[in-house]
Amino acid sequence: MSAQRRVERHAFIVGVRPERREEYLRLHRNVWQQVEQTLRDAHITNYSIFIVGDVLFAYYEYVGDDHAADLGRVAEDPVSREWWTYTDPCQTRIVEERTPGALWQPLEEVWHLP
Amino acid sequence: MSAQRRVERHAFIVGVRPERREEYLRLHRNVWQQVEQTLRDAHITNYSIFIVGDVLFAYYEYVGDDHAADLGRVAEDPVSREWWTYTDPCQTRIVEERTPGALWQPLEEVWHLP
């Protein structure tokens, strides 16, 4: 990564339904290649999903020029949409809705140490 | 960052006491320089803290060879310990205790896209 390249850090939180927790973990042991390629094509990098109890946390770095437009392209990818038919039922929103209709809700950055 | 360098990704979650939320945010607008230097010296990099509602999430990358030993050195730094006398009262553990006595509890990585 070039030190000059602008990087946006994004973080999201969602709950995992307890009865679907193992299914969610199993799905993520073999994420579909096209799902990952679509994210790369959308300038999303260093993407991690973490879990504790029934809480999922996601962190990624966006290195493109239009995050919303790139996410829109991801949302139009048929393979990603099919993938979400498996993952969405595992998830439940656990914080106040800031992104309407989304399961994964964004966090705000409080502090950053490069 | 060298692509060869081994990087451990670490994530932690804690609650913020609603009545202390603004105080926590205010403290993090001016984190003490020595607190940040102690983290750098402990091989901790790309460290972000995020908030949504009353939930705080932390993500950092560890680039040293002994995470526990480096955290132990951070825990012995008098300036960091004084900093925590301001931040700890803002926080409350919100998940099952996996690190005994810690407010910030670790998450497990489910999936990573480089």
gemmi code that builds the backbone of each chain (N, CA, C; Angstrom):
import gemmi

chains = {
    "A": [
        ("MET", (0.853, -1.197, 0.000), (0.000, 0.000, 0.000), (0.888, 1.247, 0.000)),
        ("SER", (0.617, 2.165, -0.872), (1.385, 3.414, -0.893), (0.970, 4.281, 0.285)),
        ("ALA", (1.958, 4.877, 0.940), (1.643, 5.739, 2.075), (0.853, 6.964, 1.613)),
        ("GLN", (0.958, 7.240, 0.302), (0.249, 8.410, -0.229), (-1.226, 8.092, -0.463)),
        ("ARG", (-1.547, 6.800, -0.611), (-2.909, 6.464, -1.003), (-3.874, 6.776, 0.139)),
        ("ARG", (-4.945, 7.459, -0.222), (-5.958, 7.803, 0.768), (-6.681, 6.519, 1.180)),
        ("VAL", (-6.849, 6.345, 2.466), (-7.526, 5.177, 3.002), (-8.651, 5.639, 3.909)),
        ("GLU", (-9.865, 5.157, 3.648), (-10.987, 5.369, 4.570), (-11.158, 4.100, 5.392)),
        ("ARG", (-11.236, 4.258, 6.694), (-11.495, 3.103, 7.555), (-12.990, 3.029, 7.855)),
        ("HIS", (-13.557, 1.837, 7.693), (-14.981, 1.642, 7.937), (-15.188, 0.485, 8.897)),
        ("ALA", (-16.134, 0.658, 9.820), (-16.447, -0.388, 10.797), (-17.958, -0.529, 10.928)),
        ("PHE", (-18.390, -1.769, 11.122), (-19.816, -2.083, 11.180), (-20.060, -3.144, 12.249)),
        ("ILE", (-21.277, -3.132, 12.800), (-21.646, -4.109, 13.821), (-23.009, -4.715, 13.490)),
        ("VAL", (-23.151, -5.981, 13.830), (-24.436, -6.674, 13.662), (-24.471, -7.819, 14.673)),
        ("GLY", (-25.668, -8.268, 15.008), (-25.783, -9.447, 15.862), (-25.872, -10.708, 15.030)),
        ("VAL", (-25.465, -11.825, 15.632), (-25.672, -13.117, 14.984), (-26.741, -13.850, 15.794)),
        ("ARG", (-27.711, -14.438, 15.088), (-28.760, -15.177, 15.785), (-28.118, -16.416, 16.420)),
        ("PRO", (-28.321, -16.601, 17.732), (-27.619, -17.706, 18.407), (-27.796, -19.046, 17.710)),
        ("GLU", (-29.014, -19.309, 17.191), (-29.278, -20.605, 16.565), (-28.618, -20.724, 15.188)),
        ("ARG", (-28.095, -19.581, 14.669), (-27.443, -19.589, 13.355), (-25.938, -19.308, 13.467)),
        ("ARG", (-25.442, -19.205, 14.692), (-24.045, -18.806, 14.901), (-23.086, -19.788, 14.202)),
        ("GLU", (-23.293, -21.076, 14.424), (-22.383, -22.065, 13.836), (-22.479, -22.045, 12.314)),
        ("GLU", (-23.705, -21.821, 11.798), (-23.882, -21.752, 10.343), (-23.114, -20.562, 9.769)),
        ("TYR", (-23.183, -19.437, 10.466), (-22.466, -18.241, 9.997), (-20.957, -18.497, 9.963)),
        ("LEU", (-20.458, -19.134, 11.006), (-19.019, -19.431, 11.066), (-18.633, -20.420, 9.962)),
        ("ARG", (-19.500, -21.401, 9.743), (-19.203, -22.399, 8.706), (-19.161, -21.740, 7.325)),
        ("LEU", (-20.133, -20.876, 7.040), (-20.159, -20.171, 5.750), (-18.852, -19.402, 5.535)),
        ("HIS", (-18.326, -18.815, 6.605), (-17.147, -17.953, 6.449), (-15.834, -18.706, 6.453)),
        ("ARG", (-15.922, -20.012, 6.642), (-14.701, -20.810, 6.445), (-14.434, -21.001, 4.954)),
        ("ASN", (-15.469, -20.778, 4.135), (-15.300, -20.904, 2.681), (-16.139, -19.851, 1.957)),
        ("VAL", (-15.756, -18.601, 2.119), (-16.483, -17.527, 1.442), (-16.288, -17.682, -0.065)),
        ("TRP", (-17.381, -17.519, -0.822), (-17.319, -17.717, -2.268), (-16.281, -16.792, -2.900)),
        ("GLN", (-15.498, -17.342, -3.824), (-14.430, -16.553, -4.459), (-14.969, -15.294, -5.124)),
        ("GLN", (-16.132, -15.389, -5.775), (-16.654, -14.212, -6.484), (-17.095, -13.116, -5.508)),
        ("VAL", (-17.557, -13.541, -4.332), (-17.920, -12.556, -3.303), (-16.679, -11.761, -2.897)),
        ("GLU", (-15.574, -12.473, -2.730), (-14.333, -11.783, -2.341), (-13.817, -10.923, -3.489)),
        ("GLN", (-13.922, -11.416, -4.730), (-13.427, -10.641, -5.874), (-14.250, -9.366, -6.064)),
        ("THR", (-15.555, -9.475, -5.848), (-16.414, -8.289, -5.979), (-16.013, -7.214, -4.968)),
        ("LEU", (-15.656, -7.646, -3.775), (-15.200, -6.678, -2.758), (-13.877, -6.042, -3.179)),
        ("ARG", (-12.955, -6.864, -3.668), (-11.673, -6.308, -4.136), (-11.917, -5.302, -5.259)),
        ("ASP", (-12.806, -5.667, -6.180), (-13.098, -4.777, -7.321), (-13.735, -3.467, -6.850)),
        ("ALA", (-14.339, -3.506, -5.661), (-14.970, -2.308, -5.095), (-13.986, -1.508, -4.233)),
        ("HIS", (-12.691, -1.817, -4.379), (-11.642, -1.060, -3.658), (-11.719, -1.229, -2.152)),
        ("ILE", (-12.187, -2.422, -1.718), (-12.251, -2.753, -0.293), (-11.105, -3.714, 0.011)),
        ("THR", (-10.311, -3.366, 1.036), (-9.125, -4.161, 1.354), (-8.974, -4.294, 2.877)),
        ("ASN", (-8.134, -5.243, 3.277), (-7.868, -5.490, 4.710), (-9.186, -5.606, 5.486)),
        ("TYR", (-10.067, -6.446, 4.969), (-11.419, -6.627, 5.507), (-11.412, -7.808, 6.470)),
        ("SER", (-11.792, -7.544, 7.695), (-11.892, -8.617, 8.697), (-13.274, -8.598, 9.332)),
        ("ILE", (-13.781, -9.777, 9.638), (-14.978, -9.925, 10.462), (-14.572, -10.664, 11.730)),
        ("PHE", (-14.999, -10.108, 12.871), (-14.689, -10.686, 14.183), (-15.992, -11.038, 14.893)),
        ("ILE", (-15.879, -11.956, 15.866), (-17.056, -12.348, 16.641), (-16.706, -12.479, 18.116)),
        ("VAL", (-17.646, -12.075, 18.954), (-17.580, -12.399, 20.376), (-19.019, -12.615, 20.829)),
        ("GLY", (-19.265, -13.759, 21.445), (-20.636, -14.083, 21.824), (-21.520, -14.039, 20.593)),
        ("ASP", (-22.552, -13.227, 20.639), (-23.484, -13.107, 19.514), (-23.337, -11.764, 18.805)),
        ("VAL", (-22.157, -11.182, 18.879), (-21.879, -9.895, 18.232), (-20.825, -10.085, 17.143)),
        ("LEU", (-21.135, -9.560, 15.955), (-20.178, -9.565, 14.846), (-19.714, -8.143, 14.603)),
        ("PHE", (-18.417, -8.002, 14.354), (-17.840, -6.704, 14.060), (-17.042, -6.807, 12.774)),
        ("ALA", (-17.195, -5.844, 11.896), (-16.461, -5.827, 10.632), (-15.613, -4.565, 10.537)),
        ("TYR", (-14.427, -4.724, 9.968), (-13.511, -3.605, 9.735), (-12.937, -3.765, 8.345)),
        ("TYR", (-12.959, -2.701, 7.551), (-12.236, -2.749, 6.281), (-11.695, -1.379, 5.927)),
        ("GLU", (-10.800, -1.370, 4.962), (-10.220, -0.127, 4.473), (-10.658, 0.067, 3.030)),
        ("TYR", (-11.160, 1.256, 2.742), (-11.644, 1.587, 1.401), (-10.617, 2.486, 0.724)),
        ("VAL", (-10.173, 2.059, -0.453), (-9.083, 2.774, -1.122), (-9.516, 3.341, -2.476)),
        ("GLY", (-10.819, 3.425, -2.686), (-11.316, 4.032, -3.919), (-11.668, 5.494, -3.707)),
        ("ASP", (-12.439, 6.022, -4.639), (-12.787, 7.449, -4.596), (-14.258, 7.710, -4.290)),
        ("ASP", (-15.092, 6.660, -4.283), (-16.523, 6.864, -4.058), (-17.092, 5.623, -3.368)),
        ("HIS", (-17.031, 5.639, -2.039), (-17.422, 4.466, -1.249), (-18.862, 4.058, -1.534)),
        ("ALA", (-19.751, 5.046, -1.558), (-21.175, 4.736, -1.759), (-21.400, 4.100, -3.127)),
        ("ALA", (-20.741, 4.653, -4.151), (-20.926, 4.104, -5.500), (-20.369, 2.680, -5.579)),
        ("ASP", (-19.214, 2.451, -4.956), (-18.639, 1.100, -4.986), (-19.521, 0.108, -4.233)),
        ("LEU", (-20.073, 0.537, -3.080), (-20.977, -0.365, -2.348), (-22.225, -0.640, -3.173)),
        ("GLY", (-22.653, 0.361, -3.942), (-23.806, 0.159, -4.816), (-23.524, -0.914, -5.855)),
        ("ARG", (-22.291, -0.923, -6.376), (-21.925, -1.958, -7.352), (-21.894, -3.340, -6.707)),
        ("VAL", (-21.389, -3.388, -5.467), (-21.387, -4.673, -4.756), (-22.828, -5.167, -4.606)),
        ("ALA", (-23.724, -4.230, -4.258), (-25.119, -4.602, -3.999), (-25.824, -5.082, -5.260)),
        ("GLU", (-25.242, -4.773, -6.424), (-25.849, -5.210, -7.689), (-25.255, -6.516, -8.195)),
        ("ASP", (-24.217, -7.018, -7.526), (-23.562, -8.249, -7.978), (-24.440, -9.461, -7.649)),
        ("PRO", (-24.881, -10.195, -8.662), (-25.808, -11.306, -8.403), (-25.235, -12.378, -7.475)),
        ("VAL", (-23.931, -12.622, -7.573), (-23.333, -13.654, -6.722), (-23.306, -13.189, -5.261)),
        ("SER", (-22.972, -11.920, -5.070), (-22.991, -11.384, -3.701), (-24.412, -11.410, -3.145)),
        ("ARG", (-25.379, -11.089, -3.995), (-26.779, -11.093, -3.534), (-27.211, -12.499, -3.144)),
        ("GLU", (-26.730, -13.493, -3.909), (-27.080, -14.876, -3.535), (-26.398, -15.254, -2.224)),
        ("TRP", (-25.134, -14.844, -2.083), (-24.401, -15.116, -0.834), (-25.170, -14.565, 0.371)),
        ("TRP", (-25.696, -13.356, 0.207), (-26.421, -12.730, 1.328), (-27.717, -13.473, 1.665)),
        ("THR", (-28.250, -14.245, 0.719), (-29.453, -15.028, 1.077), (-29.094, -16.109, 2.088)),
        ("TYR", (-27.812, -16.443, 2.171), (-27.362, -17.394, 3.188), (-26.957, -16.684, 4.484)),
        ("THR", (-26.322, -15.530, 4.352), (-25.778, -14.875, 5.557), (-26.806, -13.991, 6.264)),
        ("ASP", (-27.659, -13.306, 5.492), (-28.605, -12.389, 6.143), (-29.474, -13.072, 7.200)),
        ("PRO", (-29.980, -14.287, 6.937), (-30.826, -14.909, 7.965), (-30.082, -15.246, 9.249)),
        ("CYS", (-28.747, -15.204, 9.203), (-27.948, -15.475, 10.414), (-27.816, -14.233, 11.288)),
        ("GLN", (-28.209, -13.081, 10.729), (-27.869, -11.814, 11.373), (-29.105, -11.071, 11.856)),
        ("THR", (-28.900, -10.222, 12.846), (-29.969, -9.383, 13.361), (-29.385, -8.043, 13.807)),
        ("ARG", (-30.063, -6.963, 13.484), (-29.558, -5.637, 13.840), (-29.641, -5.466, 15.350)),
        ("ILE", (-28.578, -4.956, 15.963), (-28.537, -4.843, 17.420), (-28.293, -3.406, 17.899)),
        ("VAL", (-28.143, -2.481, 16.965), (-27.983, -1.078, 17.382), (-29.003, -0.229, 16.623)),
        ("GLU", (-29.139, 1.007, 17.064), (-30.066, 1.934, 16.418), (-29.756, 2.022, 14.921)),
        ("GLU", (-30.803, 2.046, 14.109), (-30.629, 2.034, 12.655), (-30.145, 3.398, 12.165)),
        ("ARG", (-28.941, 3.430, 11.641), (-28.406, 4.665, 11.052), (-28.376, 4.543, 9.534)),
        ("THR", (-28.144, 3.332, 9.039), (-28.256, 3.053, 7.603), (-29.568, 2.315, 7.400)),
        ("PRO", (-30.581, 3.016, 6.853), (-31.924, 2.423, 6.767), (-31.921, 1.064, 6.069)),
        ("GLY", (-32.557, 0.095, 6.721), (-32.736, -1.215, 6.110), (-31.536, -2.137, 6.196)),
        ("ALA", (-30.407, -1.624, 6.684), (-29.204, -2.458, 6.731), (-29.143, -3.255, 8.027)),
        ("LEU", (-28.656, -4.498, 7.925), (-28.372, -5.277, 9.128), (-27.102, -4.738, 9.785)),
        ("TRP", (-26.020, -4.678, 8.977), (-24.749, -4.148, 9.469), (-24.879, -2.638, 9.598)),
        ("GLN", (-24.694, -2.110, 10.781), (-24.792, -0.668, 11.015), (-23.404, -0.083, 11.266)),
        ("PRO", (-23.153, 1.113, 10.730), (-21.801, 1.685, 10.816), (-21.484, 2.261, 12.194)),
        ("LEU", (-20.216, 2.201, 12.543), (-19.696, 2.885, 13.719), (-18.978, 4.150, 13.269)),
        ("GLU", (-18.753, 5.048, 14.215), (-17.979, 6.266, 13.948), (-16.592, 6.118, 14.556)),
        ("GLU", (-15.583, 6.630, 13.848), (-14.232, 6.559, 14.381), (-14.055, 7.592, 15.496)),
        ("VAL", (-13.556, 7.122, 16.631), (-13.314, 7.985, 17.791), (-11.876, 8.495, 17.794)),
        ("TRP", (-10.955, 7.622, 17.381), (-9.522, 7.925, 17.477), (-8.775, 6.957, 16.576)),
        ("HIS", (-7.646, 7.415, 16.034), (-6.823, 6.546, 15.201), (-5.350, 6.818, 15.447)),
        ("LEU", (-4.595, 5.731, 15.622), (-3.136, 5.803, 15.733), (-2.551, 5.112, 14.508)),
        ("PRO", (-1.910, 5.861, 13.608), (-1.399, 5.253, 12.373), (-0.362, 4.147, 12.655)),
    ],
    "B": [
        ("MET", (4.702, -0.500, 5.200), (4.695, -1.827, 5.822), (5.166, -2.878, 4.810)),
        ("SER", (6.124, -3.678, 5.222), (6.603, -4.736, 4.328), (5.549, -5.832, 4.213)),
        ("ALA", (5.354, -6.286, 2.997), (4.356, -7.346, 2.803), (4.817, -8.635, 3.485)),
        ("GLN", (6.114, -8.707, 3.753), (6.649, -9.911, 4.396), (6.378, -9.895, 5.899)),
        ("ARG", (6.206, -8.705, 6.455), (6.119, -8.615, 7.915), (4.840, -9.280, 8.406)),
        ("ARG", (5.000, -10.115, 9.407), (3.854, -10.802, 9.985), (3.007, -9.774, 10.734)),
        ("VAL", (1.714, -9.825, 10.505), (0.784, -8.909, 11.162), (-0.281, -9.733, 11.868)),
        ("GLU", (-0.475, -9.470, 13.151), (-1.596, -10.053, 13.894), (-2.685, -8.992, 13.998)),
        ("ARG", (-3.885, -9.363, 13.624), (-5.016, -8.437, 13.785), (-5.714, -8.735, 15.111)),
        ("HIS", (-5.976, -7.682, 15.883), (-6.631, -7.829, 17.176), (-7.837, -6.901, 17.250)),
        ("ALA", (-8.920, -7.398, 17.824), (-10.140, -6.605, 17.969), (-10.703, -6.817, 19.373)),
        ("PHE", (-11.272, -5.743, 19.915), (-11.775, -5.754, 21.286), (-13.068, -4.948, 21.363)),
        ("ILE", (-13.915, -5.299, 22.323), (-15.183, -4.590, 22.504), (-15.381, -4.245, 23.975)),
        ("VAL", (-16.005, -3.102, 24.209), (-16.351, -2.683, 25.563), (-17.546, -1.745, 25.462)),
        ("GLY", (-18.270, -1.608, 26.537), (-19.354, -0.631, 26.564), (-18.862, 0.698, 27.101)),
        ("VAL", (-19.557, 1.769, 26.724), (-19.280, 3.079, 27.316), (-20.487, 3.441, 28.186)),
        ("ARG", (-20.217, 3.909, 29.391), (-21.314, 4.298, 30.275), (-21.995, 5.534, 29.679)),
        ("PRO", (-23.307, 5.465, 29.464), (-23.988, 6.576, 28.782), (-23.658, 7.941, 29.387)),
        ("GLU", (-23.573, 8.004, 30.708), (-23.317, 9.305, 31.356), (-21.873, 9.764, 31.194)),
        ("ARG", (-21.019, 8.857, 30.702), (-19.597, 9.203, 30.496), (-19.234, 9.239, 29.009)),
        ("ARG", (-20.224, 9.060, 28.136), (-19.939, 8.938, 26.704), (-19.228, 10.179, 26.174)),
        ("GLU", (-19.748, 11.349, 26.487), (-19.147, 12.582, 25.975), (-17.744, 12.786, 26.544)),
        ("GLU", (-17.555, 12.389, 27.802), (-16.231, 12.519, 28.424), (-15.227, 11.620, 27.697)),
        ("TYR", (-15.668, 10.407, 27.359), (-14.783, 9.475, 26.647), (-14.387, 10.044, 25.280)),
        ("LEU", (-15.368, 10.607, 24.587), (-15.085, 11.188, 23.264), (-14.146, 12.389, 23.408)),
        ("ARG", (-14.374, 13.185, 24.425), (-13.542, 14.374, 24.635), (-12.101, 13.954, 24.922)),
        ("LEU", (-11.925, 12.964, 25.780), (-10.574, 12.481, 26.098), (-9.848, 12.042, 24.826)),
        ("HIS", (-10.585, 11.409, 23.915), (-9.934, 10.849, 22.721), (-9.728, 11.868, 21.606)),
        ("ARG", (-10.192, 13.075, 21.821), (-9.828, 14.134, 20.864), (-8.405, 14.619, 21.114)),
        ("ASN", (-7.871, 14.296, 22.288), (-6.497, 14.700, 22.615), (-5.829, 13.620, 23.457)),
        ("VAL", (-5.624, 12.457, 22.848), (-4.955, 11.366, 23.571), (-3.519, 11.801, 23.879)),
        ("TRP", (-3.080, 11.535, 25.109), (-1.749, 11.961, 25.535), (-0.675, 11.370, 24.617)),
        ("GLN", (0.283, 12.222, 24.235), (1.337, 11.776, 23.314), (2.080, 10.544, 23.835)),
        ("GLN", (2.351, 10.497, 25.153), (3.124, 9.367, 25.688), (2.318, 8.068, 25.625)),
        ("VAL", (0.982, 8.194, 25.747), (0.124, 7.008, 25.627), (0.259, 6.434, 24.211)),
        ("GLU", (0.257, 7.327, 23.219), (0.386, 6.861, 21.832), (1.788, 6.314, 21.571)),
        ("GLN", (2.813, 6.973, 22.141), (4.184, 6.502, 21.904), (4.406, 5.129, 22.539)),
        ("THR", (3.819, 4.923, 23.713), (3.957, 3.623, 24.381), (3.342, 2.513, 23.530)),
        ("LEU", (2.214, 2.818, 22.868), (1.589, 1.821, 21.983), (2.494, 1.547, 20.777)),
        ("ARG", (3.031, 2.630, 20.189), (3.950, 2.426, 19.047), (5.139, 1.573, 19.460)),
        ("ASP", (5.688, 1.885, 20.640), (6.858, 1.134, 21.126), (6.512, -0.328, 21.374)),
        ("ALA", (5.234, -0.608, 21.580), (4.775, -1.977, 21.814), (4.400, -2.675, 20.503)),
        ("HIS", (4.824, -2.101, 19.372), (4.602, -2.711, 18.049), (3.132, -2.800, 17.687)),
        ("ILE", (2.347, -1.808, 18.171), (0.924, -1.722, 17.840), (0.749, -0.609, 16.813)),
        ("THR", (0.070, -0.922, 15.692), (-0.072, 0.040, 14.604), (-1.483, -0.035, 14.014)),
        ("ASN", (-1.832, 0.997, 13.245), (-3.147, 1.056, 12.595), (-4.260, 0.775, 13.607)),
        ("TYR", (-4.198, 1.473, 14.721), (-5.100, 1.282, 15.860), (-6.252, 2.278, 15.738)),
        ("SER", (-7.467, 1.754, 15.667), (-8.658, 2.606, 15.617), (-9.620, 2.208, 16.718)),
        ("ILE", (-10.289, 3.204, 17.295), (-11.424, 2.952, 18.183), (-12.657, 3.566, 17.531)),
        ("PHE", (-13.725, 2.762, 17.489), (-14.987, 3.179, 16.882), (-16.089, 3.137, 17.934)),
        ("ILE", (-17.153, 3.896, 17.681), (-18.293, 3.899, 18.606), (-19.606, 3.863, 17.833)),
        ("VAL", (-20.559, 3.136, 18.398), (-21.942, 3.243, 17.936), (-22.821, 3.086, 19.173)),
        ("GLY", (-23.708, 4.049, 19.386), (-24.506, 4.011, 20.609), (-23.586, 3.982, 21.816)),
        ("ASP", (-23.740, 2.972, 22.654), (-22.908, 2.851, 23.852), (-21.926, 1.691, 23.735)),
        ("VAL", (-21.544, 1.356, 22.502), (-20.594, 0.275, 22.248), (-19.319, 0.853, 21.633)),
        ("LEU", (-18.188, 0.451, 22.198), (-16.887, 0.825, 21.653), (-16.228, -0.411, 21.081)),
        ("PHE", (-15.606, -0.238, 19.909), (-14.897, -1.327, 19.259), (-13.496, -0.847, 18.916)),
        ("ALA", (-12.510, -1.682, 19.195), (-11.121, -1.341, 18.890), (-10.533, -2.370, 17.930)),
        ("TYR", (-9.722, -1.870, 17.003), (-9.010, -2.721, 16.054), (-7.582, -2.227, 15.967)),
        ("TYR", (-6.616, -3.146, 16.065), (-5.238, -2.750, 15.789), (-4.476, -3.905, 15.179)),
        ("GLU", (-3.320, -3.575, 14.652), (-2.439, -4.578, 14.061), (-1.168, -4.629, 14.890)),
        ("TYR", (-0.791, -5.834, 15.263), (0.405, -6.046, 16.080), (1.508, -6.600, 15.191)),
        ("VAL", (2.650, -5.909, 15.198), (3.724, -6.266, 14.265), (4.996, -6.701, 15.000)),
        ("GLY", (4.845, -7.023, 16.281), (5.993, -7.519, 17.030), (6.000, -9.044, 17.080)),
        ("ASP", (6.769, -9.573, 18.003), (6.937, -11.032, 18.094), (6.305, -11.639, 19.343)),
        ("ASP", (5.839, -10.797, 20.276), (5.284, -11.325, 21.528), (4.225, -10.348, 22.045)),
        ("HIS", (3.004, -10.554, 21.568), (1.914, -9.627, 21.875), (1.692, -9.493, 23.381)),
        ("ALA", (1.681, -10.639, 24.078), (1.417, -10.601, 25.518), (2.511, -9.827, 26.252)),
        ("ALA", (3.751, -10.061, 25.856), (4.860, -9.365, 26.527), (4.790, -7.867, 26.249)),
        ("ASP", (4.474, -7.489, 25.022), (4.380, -6.063, 24.698), (3.219, -5.412, 25.442)),
        ("LEU", (2.072, -6.113, 25.535), (0.955, -5.546, 26.302), (1.331, -5.408, 27.777)),
        ("GLY", (2.139, -6.356, 28.257), (2.597, -6.268, 29.640), (3.425, -5.015, 29.868)),
        ("ARG", (4.253, -4.673, 28.849), (5.060, -3.451, 28.978), (4.166, -2.216, 28.962)),
        ("VAL", (3.132, -2.238, 28.110), (2.196, -1.105, 28.095), (1.543, -0.958, 29.475)),
        ("ALA", (1.177, -2.102, 30.069), (0.469, -2.081, 31.359), (1.356, -1.567, 32.483)),
        ("GLU", (2.686, -1.569, 32.241), (3.617, -1.090, 33.275), (3.982, 0.381, 33.079)),
        ("ASP", (3.530, 0.982, 31.979), (3.885, 2.375, 31.702), (3.078, 3.306, 32.613)),
        ("PRO", (3.738, 4.078, 33.452), (3.011, 4.918, 34.417), (2.072, 5.925, 33.757)),
        ("VAL", (2.469, 6.460, 32.603), (1.615, 7.446, 31.936), (0.355, 6.777, 31.392)),
        ("SER", (0.526, 5.582, 30.815), (-0.646, 4.850, 30.322), (-1.567, 4.489, 31.486)),
        ("ARG", (-0.966, 4.110, 32.594), (-1.774, 3.747, 33.770), (-2.549, 4.959, 34.283)),
        ("GLU", (-1.928, 6.131, 34.212), (-2.656, 7.328, 34.647), (-3.779, 7.650, 33.656)),
        ("TRP", (-3.489, 7.494, 32.353), (-4.508, 7.711, 31.320), (-5.741, 6.844, 31.593)),
        ("TRP", (-5.471, 5.584, 31.954), (-6.580, 4.654, 32.199), (-7.412, 5.046, 33.412)),
        ("THR", (-6.825, 5.829, 34.339), (-7.652, 6.275, 35.470), (-8.743, 7.240, 34.995)),
        ("TYR", (-8.544, 7.824, 33.805), (-9.571, 8.675, 33.219), (-10.528, 7.878, 32.332)),
        ("THR", (-9.966, 6.891, 31.589), (-10.812, 6.202, 30.605), (-11.582, 5.018, 31.219)),
        ("ASP", (-10.959, 4.302, 32.153), (-11.627, 3.116, 32.710), (-13.004, 3.432, 33.297)),
        ("PRO", (-13.154, 4.544, 34.026), (-14.486, 4.806, 34.608), (-15.564, 5.093, 33.554)),
        ("CYS", (-15.133, 5.337, 32.314), (-16.104, 5.577, 31.236), (-16.634, 4.266, 30.655)),
        ("GLN", (-15.975, 3.167, 30.999), (-16.219, 1.906, 30.302), (-16.863, 0.860, 31.192)),
        ("THR", (-17.539, -0.079, 30.559), (-18.152, -1.186, 31.279), (-18.137, -2.422, 30.381)),
        ("ARG", (-17.776, -3.563, 30.958), (-17.699, -4.795, 30.176), (-19.105, -5.212, 29.753)),
        ("ILE", (-19.263, -5.566, 28.464), (-20.608, -5.897, 27.953), (-20.686, -7.295, 27.355)),
        ("VAL", (-19.584, -8.020, 27.369), (-19.625, -9.409, 26.870), (-19.009, -10.314, 27.926)),
        ("GLU", (-19.203, -11.616, 27.724), (-18.660, -12.599, 28.661), (-17.151, -12.388, 28.816)),
        ("GLU", (-16.690, -12.503, 30.050), (-15.285, -12.230, 30.336), (-14.406, -13.375, 29.831)),
        ("ARG", (-13.560, -13.068, 28.867), (-12.602, -14.055, 28.359), (-11.198, -13.690, 28.806)),
        ("THR", (-10.927, -12.399, 28.936), (-9.670, -11.937, 29.534), (-9.992, -11.470, 30.942)),
        ("PRO", (-9.630, -12.285, 31.962), (-10.042, -11.979, 33.339), (-9.666, -10.563, 33.757)),
        ("GLY", (-10.650, -9.849, 34.298), (-10.393, -8.531, 34.860), (-10.334, -7.399, 33.847)),
        ("ALA", (-10.384, -7.734, 32.562), (-10.260, -6.679, 31.550), (-11.626, -6.101, 31.206)),
        ("LEU", (-11.661, -4.794, 30.970), (-12.875, -4.169, 30.457), (-13.020, -4.513, 28.975)),
        ("TRP", (-11.959, -4.212, 28.198), (-11.971, -4.535, 26.772), (-11.807, -6.049, 26.615)),
        ("GLN", (-12.760, -6.706, 25.996), (-12.706, -8.145, 25.782), (-12.443, -8.462, 24.318)),
        ("PRO", (-11.604, -9.469, 24.056), (-11.194, -9.752, 22.678), (-12.280, -10.462, 21.872)),
        ("LEU", (-12.269, -10.182, 20.574), (-13.089, -10.915, 19.627), (-12.201, -11.915, 18.892)),
        ("GLU", (-12.837, -12.884, 18.245), (-12.114, -13.846, 17.410), (-12.333, -13.501, 15.949)),
        ("GLU", (-11.290, -13.683, 15.145), (-11.430, -13.398, 13.719), (-12.207, -14.531, 13.049)),
        ("VAL", (-13.240, -14.151, 12.312), (-14.083, -15.112, 11.591), (-13.575, -15.302, 10.161)),
        ("TRP", (-13.126, -14.193, 9.559), (-12.755, -14.196, 8.137), (-11.915, -12.966, 7.870)),
        ("HIS", (-10.997, -13.102, 6.911), (-10.168, -11.956, 6.524), (-9.945, -11.952, 5.019)),
        ("LEU", (-10.125, -10.771, 4.422), (-9.816, -10.548, 3.011), (-8.639, -9.574, 2.950)),
        ("PRO", (-7.469, -10.023, 2.485), (-6.293, -9.128, 2.483), (-6.506, -7.879, 1.617)),
    ],
}
model = gemmi.Model(1)
for chain_id, residues in chains.items():
    chain = gemmi.Chain(chain_id)
    for i, (resn, *xyz) in enumerate(residues, 1):
        res = gemmi.Residue()
        res.name, res.seqid = resn, gemmi.SeqId(i, " ")
        for name, pos in zip(("N", "CA", "C"), xyz):
            atom = gemmi.Atom()
            atom.name, atom.element = name, gemmi.Element(name[0])
            atom.pos, atom.b_iso = gemmi.Position(*pos), 0.0
            res.add_atom(atom)
        chain.add_residue(res)
    model.add_chain(chain)
structure = gemmi.Structure()
structure.add_model(model)
structure.setup_entities()
